[in-house]
C-alpha cells in the first residue's frame, strides 16, 4: 500500500468503519461452517468488514468471490453472511481465522489486521478491481446488510455485482460459472433454470408417469426464497413436473421457517403447517435459503413418515450404481457415499451391505463432506438434515463423454451413458441445492416407477432423537473419530459407552455447537422407547460432567 491510491483507499476504508459501520457489539463472533450468524441488528459492521475481506480474498485467489447474506433455517430476526470461494466451495479453513479476526477487532485496529492479511498472504495486486458477486435471502434485514457489504467492497477497491434475492445454491452456481468462463453454465438466473430444466426434461422424456410414480408434488417453500424461485422453475418444466406450492408468503410476513420448512420437518418430525393432509401424497420442504431438502408423507391413519438426507443419499447412490453398471464403466469409475455421524445407522447398513457402495464418515459440516466427496470419481454426500449433492470429477466426466462416442457400445450402454451425462446437468455440484436435489429425486423415482411408500420401504430407520444441553462453556467438549467419540472432559465417553451398551442397536454421540454454549446429543436404538431413554440418560451425564446449566432436557411424550 505504498502508492497514493492505496493510501487514499486505506483512509476511506477506516473512515467508513469508524463513521458508518463502527463495531457496536462487545462480544466476539466466530466464523464457522455457516459463516457468521446472529441477530440481524448486530451485523452491519460485520457485513462491511466481510466486503473488505472478500476483495482481499479475490485478489489473493485472482478470481471472483461470492458473498451470501442469509441465516438459512434460522428465525426471521436473524441473519448471517458467508463467503464463497472460486469453485463454489465454502471459504478455505485457513481464511476462517482471518474472517473471525477482522470481524472482532476494534475499529482502531482494523487497519493493522488488513495489513497483516496483505503481508502474510503476500497479496501483490492491490490495484486490481476484482468482481464480488453478492446475493441475499428474503429477510427484511437483508437489503441494509447488503448495502454494508457493497460499501466494504467499494472501499477496498472491488467491484460488487448485485444478484439481488437468490437462493444460496444459485449464488454458488454464479461464482463457478464466472470462474470457469461460463463452462459450467451461464451466470444468470435464467441460465441456472435453463440448465436444470433442459436436462430434467431430456432425461424424463414424454412419459410423465411411470409405474406407481405420478408427476405431482406438494412443495413447502418455508415462506422464503425457495418459494419465490420455484415459480420460475415451474415455467421451465412446462408441465413435466407439477409443483403445488404452499408456504410461499415471502418478504416481511414474519413466517419465514415458522412451523414449516426443512429444518422444522426434520427436527420436529412433524408435518408442516399449510399443506393439505392428503394421504400418501408426496411432499417436500426446503429451508429458508433453499439449500436443504426433505421429503415426507402422511399415511391413511395420519402417521407422519420422513425421508431425510440419509434417504435421499441412499436413493441417489443406489441409482447411480445401477446406471453405472449399465454403462459398463462401474469398474472404471469409483463411486462413494459420504455421511456424518448423524446419519441413521440403518441407512449406513443398507448402503454398505445391501447396495455395496463404499461409505466414509466425516465431521459435521458441508465443507468436510464436500472435500471428502472429491476423493471419489463420483461422490455423493448428504447430511441427515437434507443438505447435500453429488460431485463428478473432471476425469469421470471426460470418460463418460469419450465412452459415448464409441461405436462398440450396446444400446443399453449407450442409453445409460447418455442418461448419466444428462443427469450431471440436473445436479448443482457446487453445493447442496434443494431445487436441484428435488429434480434429481424426482428423476430417480420416475425411472424406478416408485411412489413415496416404495421409496421408504427400502429399509427401516432406527428411531433417533436429537437433544441439546445448555452448558457454561461448550469448549469443554472436544471430539475425535469424525465427532463420534468424545475426548474431553475425561471420563465422559466411558460413561456414554456404558449407557449405550444397555440398549439393542444403541448408538449415541455428543458434540459442541459451533455457535452457542450448548452440547448437541444424538441417540438411536432399536425401539422408540429405548431411544428416548438412551438420549435422556446421555443428556443427564453430559449435564453432570460438562458443566450443564439449568435442568437437563426432558423428552415429552
N, C-alpha and C positions, 0 to 999 in steps of 0.2 A: 504493500500500500504506500509506495514511496511517492508516486506522482500526485499532482494536484487534484486530478479527477478522483482518485481513491481517497484522498484526504477529505475532499468535499463530500463524497459519498458517506464516509465514516461519520462526519458531523451530522448528516441527515439521518443516518441510522440511529444515532444515540439521542439526537434531539427528539425524534419521533417517539423513541422509547420512553424518554422522560416526560414529554408533554402530552402525547396522545395515548400511549399504552404503558403507563407505569405499572410495575409489579405491585398488585394490590393485595395479594394473598401471602400470608406469612408462612404457612405450612408448605412443605415441598410436595411435588407431584412427580410420579415416576412414569417413564415411557416403557410400556410393556407390549405384549403381543397385540393388543388392541390400540396401541398408541397411547395418547393421553385421553382420559375420560373422567369427567366430573360435572358439577353443576355448571350450566352454560354461563351464568353470571360471573364465574371465576376464570373465564378462559380467554378474554380478549388479549391480554398481554402474551399469553402462551401462543395464541394464533399468530400474532405479529412476529414473534421470535421463530416460529416454525416456517414462516415465509422467508426469513433470513436464512435459516438453516437449509431450506430446500434449494436455494440458489447456490449456497456453498457446496451442497451435495452434487448438484447438477454440474458445477464447474469441475469438481473432483472426478466425477464419472464421465464427463464430456458427453452428457446425454440429457434427455428430457426426464424430469422427475415429477411425480404426481403428489398432490395434497388432497386428501379426502376429509371433509368435515361431516362427522356422523357420530352418533352414540349407539348405532345398531339397535339392539333389543332393549336398551335402557328406556326408562320413562321419558316423556316428552321434555321435562325441565332440564334434563341432562344434555350434554353434547360432548364432542371429542374431536380429535384430529390425528391422522396418521399419514406418514409419508410413504410413497410407493416408489420402489426402485425401478431401474430401467426395463427389466424384463417382467414387470408386474409383480415382483416379489415384495414381501414386507421389507421394511428398512433393515439393512445389514446390521447384525447384532452389535458390531464394534461401534456403529454410529448411534446406537440407542443411548450410550453413555453421554454422547455429545448433546443429544436431544434433551436428556434429563438435566444436564448441566446448564445448558443455555436457557432452559425454562425456569430454573430455580435461582439463578444468580441474581443478585441485586442489580438495580439499574446502573449504579456507578461502576459495576464490574463487568457489564455486558461487553464492553469494548475489549477487555482482556480475554474473555472467553473466545470471541470471534478471532482475535489474533492467534490464540492458541490453536484453534482449529486449522486456520490457514497454514500455520507453521508446521504443526505435527503431521498434517495430511499433504503438505508440500503443494498447496494449490497455487499454481502459477498464473493461470489465465483469468485474473481478476477483472479484466476489461470486457470479457465475453458477456453476452446478454442471453443466457440460456432460457429456454421455454420452461415454464412451470404450469402444468395443467391442474386446474382446481375444480373440484366438484363438491356438492353439498346435498344433504338429505332434506326432508320436508319440514324439519323443526323450525318454529318461528324464530329461534335464535340464530339460525344458520346464515342469513344474509349479512347481519352485522359482523359475525365472526369471519365470514368470507372476506369482507372488506379489510379486516385486520390482516389477514393473510396477504391480500393483494398489496397492501401498504408495505408489508415486510419484504415482499418480492421486489417491488419497485425501489424501495430504499436501498436494497443490496444490488440493484442494477440488473435484475432479472426481468423477464417478460411474462406476466401472468396471462394464461389462456383460460377464460371462464367458460366452463361447460354447464354452469347452472345446476339445476336439480337433476341428479343422475344417481343410479344405484352405485354402490361401492364397486361391484364387479365391472360395471361399464367403465368407470374411471381407470381401473387396472388395464382393461382392454385398450383404451385410448392411448395409454402410456406405451404399451407394447407396439401398437400399430405405428406410432410416431418413431419409435426407436428401431424398428425393423424396416423403415422406409416403405411402410404400407404392405409389406409381405404378409403380415398376419391378418390384415384387413384394413378397411377404410376407417380412420379415426374420427368417426361421426356416429351419432345415434342411429341414423339411417343405415350406415354401413354395418353396425352391430346387429340390428334387426334383420337386415337382408342376409347376412352371413348365416345366422342361426336358422331362420325360417326357410331359406332356399335349401339348405342341407336337410332339414327335417322333412320338408315336403317331398324331396327327391327320394329319401330313404323310405318314407311311408308309401309312396305311390298312390294309386287311385283307390285302393282298398282301405276305406277308412275304419271299418270294424273288422275284427278277426277273432274267431272262436268266441270266447266269453268276454273279450275286450270290446268296450264301446268308447267312442271318441269324445266323451264329455267328462268334464271335471269341475268340481266346486273349488273355488280358489279364494283363500283368505289372504288379503293384501296387507293385514296388520295396520290398516289406516296410515300407510306410509308410502315411500317412493315406489315400492314394488307394486302397489295398486295403480299408481299413476302410469308406470311404464308398461305394464302388461296390456294396457289398452292399445298401445302402438303395436305390440307383438301380435295381437289378435288380427290386425289388419293384414300382416304378412302371412299369417297362417291360412287365411282365406277359407276358413271352414274345415280345414283338415283336423283341427283340434278345437272343440267347442269349450270355451272357458267361461263359466258362470262366476262373475265376480261378486265378492262380499267384503265388508270392512274396507271400503275404498273412500272413506272420508279422509281428506289428505291434510292440508295445511291449516293449523290453528284449531283443529277440532278438540284437541286435548285427549284424543282417543288413541294416539299412537302407541301400539303394543299393549293397549289396555284390554285385558281379558281376551286377547286374540294374538295371532302371530306365532311363529315357530317356537320361540322360547317359552311362551305361555303353554302351548300344547305339550311340549316336551317335558318341562319341569313339573307342570301340574297334572300331567297325564289326563288331560281333560279336553272335551270338545269346546272349541272357541265360541264366543258369543256371535250372533249374527247370521250363522249358516243354518239352512233348513236341515232338520234332523231326519233326513231320508235314509232308511235302512240300506246298508251296503253300497251307498253312493261313495265313489272315490273322491276324497277330499285332500287338499294340500294347503299348507300355510308357509308363508315366507316371513322373515323378520323385518325390522324397521328399515334396514338398508339393503335388503334382498340378497344377502349372501348365505342365508341358511334356508333349508327346505326340509319339511317333514310331511309325510302322508299319514292318513288315518281314515277310519270309518266307524260308524255305529252299526252293530248287528241288529237283527229283528227284535231282540229283547232290550235294545238301547245301550248295550255294553260297548264301551269305548275300546278301540284297537288302534295301536300306534305302529307305524312304520318309520322309524327314525333313521339317523345317519348310518347306523350299522346295517339296517335292512337295505338301504339304498346302495351301500357299498358292496354288499354280498350279491345283490341283484346285478349290479354293473360288472363286477369282477367275474361272476359266473358266466354272464352272457359274452363278455369279451373272450373268455377262454373258449367257449363254444365256437364263436365266429373265427377265432384264430386257428382252431383245429380244422375248420372247413377251408381256410385259405391254404392249408398245407405248410404254414410258417410257424407253427406252435413251438418247434424246436429251435427256431432261429431268433425268436423274439421273447425276451424274458418278461413275463407278466408278474406283478406282485401287488399285494394289498397292504396298506399302512394304516394302523389303528393307534389309538391311545388306550391307556388303562381304563378309560370309561366305556370302552366297547363291551357290549354284553358278552359274557363268556360263551353263550350258546352260538353267537354269530362267529366267534373265532373258531370254535369246534367245527361248525358247519363248513366254513370256507376252507379250513385246513384239511379236514378228514373226508368230507363228502365231495367237495369240488376240487380239492387238492391244488389250491392256489397258495403260494408262499405268503406268509403274513409276518410283518415286522411291527414292533411296538415302540413308540417314541413318546417323549413327554408331551403334555397338553400344549396346544398352540399350533396354529396353521403353519407357522414358519418351520417347525420341526417336521411336520407331516410332509409339507411340500419338498423340503430338502431331501428327505429320505426317499420319497417317490421318484425323484430324479435319478436314483441309482438303478432303476429298472428301465427297460426299453418302453414298457407301458406300466405306469404306476397309478394305481387307484388309491385315493386317500379320502377318508371322511372321519370327522368327529361324530360322536353319537348325537350331538346337538343339530346335525344336519348340514354342517359346513364342510364342503369337500369338492373334489373334482377328479379328473383324470389327466395325466400328463404323458405325452408321447415324445420321446427324444428325437432329434433330427435324423439319426440313423434309422430308427424304426420307420419314420415317415418315408425316407428315401427307399428303403427296402420294399415297402408296400407299393409305392409308385412304380418302382422298377419291375416288380413282380407282375403288376397289372399289364405291363407292356409285352409280357412274354406270350408267345403263341402256343406254348405247350401246356397251358393250364386247362383243367377240365372246366365245364360250365359252372359247376358248384364252386370251384376255387375262384374263378373269375368273378362270379356274382358276390361271393363273400368278401373278396378283396376290395371290390368296388364299394360294397356296403360299409366296410370298415373305414375306408378313405373318406367317405361322406360323413360318417359318424364323428370323425375327428373335428369336422367343421361345426357340428352341433355343440361341441364342448368348448367352454371358455377355459382354456388351460392355465390362464394367468392366476386364477384364484377361485375359491368356491363361489358359485354363481347360482342362486336359486332358480332363476328363469331358465338358464341353460340346462341345469340339472333336471328340472321338470321335463323339458323336452326330451332329454336322454332317457329318463324313466319311462315316459310315455312311448318312446320308440321301442324300448325293450319289451314292455308289457304288450304292445301291439304285435310285435314279432312272435312272442310266445303265445298269444291268444289268451292271456290271463286276465281275470278280473282281480280285484284287490284281495279277495279272500284266498285265491290261489297263490298269490304272492306271499301272503302271510303264512300259508301252510308249509312253506319250505322248511321251517324249523320253528321250535317253540322257545321264545325268550325266557331266560331265567328272571323271576321277579327281582327288581332292583329298587334302590332307594337312595336319594341324594339328601344329605343334611348339611348344615353348617353350624359350627360352634364359634361364638364370638370369644376372642382371646385378647389379652392385653397387648401382645406383640406377636404378630404372625411369623416373624423371622426365627422364632424358637423352633419352628418346624422346618426341617430340611429333608430332602428325599433323594433316592437313588433308584437304579433299575427302572428307568423311564417312569418315575414317580410311583412305582408300585410298592416300594419299600421306604419306610421312614427311618432316617439315620439319626436324627435328633428330634426331641430330647431322648437321652439314653434310657432304654427300657420300654419306651412306648411301643415299638414294633413287636417286641416279645409279648407284650400284653395283648396286642391286636391279634397276633398269631394264635394265642391261647383261646381267644374268643371265637375266631374263625373256625378253629378245629372242632368246635361243638356242633357245627351245622353242616348238613349234607349240601354239597356243591357250594359251600360258603366261600366268599371272596370279599375282601374289604381293603381299601387303602385310604390314606388321608394325604392332603396336600394343602399348602398355604395359598390363600387368594393372592392374586397379583396386584390387587388394587385396594383391599381393605383388610382390617385386622380380624379376619375370620379364617377358620380351617374348614376346608370342604371335605366331606366324608362320602364315600361311595360304598355301597354294600349290595351283595346279591346272594341268593340262596335258592334252594330247590322249591320252597313254598313262600307265599307272601308273608305268612305269619313268622316264619323263621327269618326272612329277610328283614322285617321290621324290628325283630328282637336283636338281630345282629347289628343293625345300624344304630339302634338305641344304646346298646352296650358299648360300641366303639365310641359313640359320641360322649358317653359319660367318662370313659377312660381318657379321652382327649381333653375333655374339660378339666379333669383332675390333674393330669400330668403336663399339660401345655399352657397352664395359666388362664383357664377359662373365666369369663366374667358373666354375671347374671346366672341364669339356670341353664342346664343342658337342654337342648331342643326336645320337645315332646312330639310324638307321632300320633296324629289324630286318626281315628278310625274312619 
